[in-house]
Amino acid sequence: MTLMSSAYVFIFSLWRAATANSLLPAFCRMNSAKKRARESEAGFPPFSSLSPRQDSPNIAASMKPPFLSLFAVCLGLAAFAVADELPKNLATYPVPREGGWMKQHESFNEISKKGEAPLVFLGDSITAGWAPVGKKKGGEEWAKSWAPLGAANFGIGGDRTEHVLWRLEHGNFDGLHPKLIVLMIGTNNTGHVGKPQKELNGAIYHSSPEDTAEGVKAILDHLQKKMPDTKILLLGIFPRGDNEQDKLRQTNEATNTLIAKFADGSKIQYLDIGKKFLEPDGTLSTDIMPDHLHPNAKGYEIWTAAIKDKVAEMMK
């Protein structure tokens, strides 16, 4: 039973105890003398005291304040219990997702078990867009530039740092020791802020740049623990939004400032290619990212051109 379920059971039990053992006996004590006198005069049987009387509104009024106070306490305790169930930093709290997500995760485990891929791209939908799903995204560029290197794509749309952490704890890369991992993650930590998340039991999501950076660091630590000889090319989160005033873009930039510090110049190198996608005035053209978030085929060509030399260098 989760802490949330326990909270609900606690509320119900407390309510039952209050009505059965506290409020009702108080009701009886306050009115037993008057009831017995009236019933004696009218000749009613003893159990008729349960029938409605003219003084019931006053009785209800006398019961209302303690009951409402108790109920308010119960709700407060429940809210505390639900909030307490989740950690302060959700970006470092490994959680899975449902539906097709699990099948994708398991397919990566199968690739990992084979132990063949020397290069792996790890991330969210922007990384998943490399998959050969047509010319609209990065499939053609993948087939031309990365498939010949034996690369594997471990990107899943909608993933945040905590989802990648769960994947790493449940089979991704088990048995696989690539020469290089290209990692980009975090834009969904930014984009999901303020929205309820199903995998968090409907809790409203929050992740500051500092939180997201900690999530990225946890992923790096996990990868290095699993594959100490593997190099990691950590990419800055791509720009999003129409222009430099976009709040989500500014949040990503703040996160990039923090994660850039994780590079050690050897096993972990950092590369921010965000400006490659932007116009001179800082706007993000829909000719490259039609929704101001996901690259199209032209965007993936820009991505390849920006990292291919660094990838070749780190895979030596």
N, C-alpha and C positions, 0 to 999 in steps of 0.2 A: 504493500500500500504506500502510495506517495505521500509526502507531507501535506500536499493539498487535500487529498482524500481524507487524511487523518484530521485535518482542520474541520472539514465538513462534519465528520462523525462526532468530533468534539462539540461542535455547535449544537447539533441535534441532541446529544446526550445532556448537555448543559441546560438546554431549553426544557427537556423532559423533566430533569431533576428540579428545575426551578418551578415549573407549573405543578408538579406532583407533590413536591416536598416543601415548598416555600410559600408560593403565592396562594395556592388553594387552602392550605391550613390557615393562613392568615385571614383569608376571606371568611372561613368558618368561625374563627375565633371572634372576629369583629362583629359578626351578625347572628351568632348562634342564639344569644339571649332573646333578641327581638323576634327571630323566627319561631323559636319554641313558644313564645307568648302568643303570637298570632295564630300559629297552628293549633295550639291548645284551645283558643277561643273558637276557631272555625271548625275544629274537629277533623283537620287534615291528618292523614297518616304521616309518620316521621319522614319518609323519603320525599314528601312533597316539597321539602325545602329546596329541591333541585329545580322546581318550576320557576318561571320568570316572576319577579315581584316588582312592585312599583319603585322599590329603592335600587333596582339593578343598575340604573345609570350611575348612581353615586358609587356603587360597588365597583363598577367598571372603571370609574375615574380614579378610585383609590388603588386599583391594580395597575393602571396604565403607566405611571411614572417608573415604578421599579422594574416592570417588564421591559419597557423601552430602554431603560438604562442598561439592563442586562443584555438585551439584544444588541445594543450599540457596542458593548464590550466584546460580545461574541464576534461581531463583524470586524472589529478592530483586530482581534486576535487572528481571525482568518486571513485578513489582508497581510498581516505581519508574517504569518506562516507561509503564504504563497510567495511573498517577496523574498522571504528568507530561504526558500527552496532554491532559488537561482543565485549564482555568484554575482559579485559586483561587476566583474568584467566578463560579459557574455562571449567576447571574441576569443577567449582562451578556454571556453567550456565546450568540450567535444560533444556534438550532438549529430545524430543521423537525420535523414529526411525520408519521406515515404514515396511510394509509387515507383515510377521508372527510375528514380534516382538510385535505388538499391541495386537494380539490375546493372546500371552503369558502373557502380562501385564494384560489383562482383566481376564484371568483365575486366576491369583493371587488375583485379586480383589474379585472374587467369593469365593475363599478360605478364604479370609479375612472376608467377610461378615458372613460366618458361625461361625467365632469366636472360632474355636476348637483347632487349632494346638498349642501345648505348646512349640514347638521348631521349629525354622525356620532358614534355611540356606539361606543367601542372598549374591548374587554376580554375577559373569559372567559365562563364559562357563566352567570354572573349577568347579564351584559350580553346574552348570546345569548338569555336568557329573555324578552327583549322581543319576540322574533320572533312573528309571528302563528301560533302552533302550538296554539291553543286557550285556553279560559278558565282553565285551571289555573295559567297563569303570566301573562306580561305582554302577551299578544297583543291582548286587548281594549283595554287601556289604551294600547298603542302606536297602535292604529288610531284611537283617540279623540284622543290628545294629541300624538303625534309624527309620525305619517304625514302629517297635514295640513301640517306644516312641511317635508316633503320629506326627512325624516331617513332615514339609512341605518344599519344595524346591522352592525358589524364585530366581533361577539363570537363566540368559539369556546370551547366547553366544554373545560375542562382546561388552558387556556393559562396559562403563566407569563410573566414579563417577557421571558425569552429567546425564547419563541415569537413574541411580538408583535414583538420586534426583528427576527427573521428575516423576518417578513411585511413589515415596513417596508422591508427591504433587497431584497425581491423582488416589488415591484409594488404593494403596498397604498398608496393615495393618489397613485400616479403619474398625473398629469393631473387630480387632484381638488384643489380649493382651497376647502374649506368655510369658512363664517364661524366655526364653533365645533366643537370636538371635546370630547365628554364622555368622560373617561378614568378607568376604575377597573380596577386590576390588582394582583395580589400575593397574594391569599388562597391560590392554589395553590402559590406559592413556600413559604408556611407549611405547608400541608397535606401536601405531598409530601416533606417532610424525613424522612430515614431510610428512604426507599423506593427500590428500584431503578427506574431509568428506561430504557425501551427505546431512546429516542433518544440516550441517553448510553452505549450499549453495555452496559447493565445496571449502570452505576455507581450507587452509593448517593447519593441527592440530599441536598444541604445548601444552606441559604440562611438566613443570619441576618437580622434586621431591617435591619442595615447593608447587607448584600448586596442584599436586595430593594429597598431605597431607591435604591441605585446603579443597579439595573435600571430602576426607574421614571425616574430622572434621564436615563438613556441613551435611553429612549423619548421623553421630552420634548425632548431635544436633537435627536433624529432628526426629530421632527415639526416642530420650529421651523426646522430646516435645509431641509426639504422645502417647508414652507408658512410662510414668515416672517410673513405677514399674518394667519394663522389664530389665533384665540384658543383657549385650552384651559381647560376646567373640570376640574380634577383633584379627584376625589372620594376621601375617606378610605375605606380598605378597610372593608367592612361588618363588623359584629360577627358572630361565630360561636360555637357552643357554647352550652350551657344557661345558664351564669351567668358572673359576673365572675372566677371562679376557673379558668375554662377556659384551659389553657395556650396553645392556638392563638389564642384571642381576645386574650390578653395579648400575644402576638407581633405580631398585626396592629396592636394599639394602639401598640406600640413603633415599628413601621414607620410608622404614621400621624404620630407625633411628628416623625419625620425628614423625611417627604415634604412635610409642611406648610410646611417652610422653602423649598421650591422655588417657592412663589408669589412673583410679582413685583408683584402688585397691578394689573397691566395685562393683558399678553398671557396670563399664567398666573394663574389664581385657584384657591384651594383651598377646598373645602367638605366638612366632615365631618358627615354627616347620621345617623350611626350610632345616636345616642340616640333617634331617631324610631321605631326598630324595637323598642326595649326597654321593658320594664315598669319602674315606679318603683324596684323592688328590683334592677334590672340583669339580670333574667332575660330570655331570648329566647323568646317564646311560639311554640309550634308552630302557632298560628292565623295567624302571619305568615310564619314560616319552618319548615315541617314537619320538615325534617331539620336544623334549627339552622344552615343555611348558605344555602340557596336560597330567595328569596322566592316566595310564591304570588301569586295575583291581588291579594289585599289588600296584600301587601308592595309590589307594583309601583305600586299606587295611592298608597301612602305615599311611595314614591320620587318619583313625579311631583309630588306636592304639595310636596315638600321642595325641588325644584330648578327648578320651572317659572319662577318669577320671575327667578331668577339666569340661566337660559338665555335668557329674553326680553331681559334687560338686556345680556347679552354678545353677542347676535346683532344688536343695533342697528347 
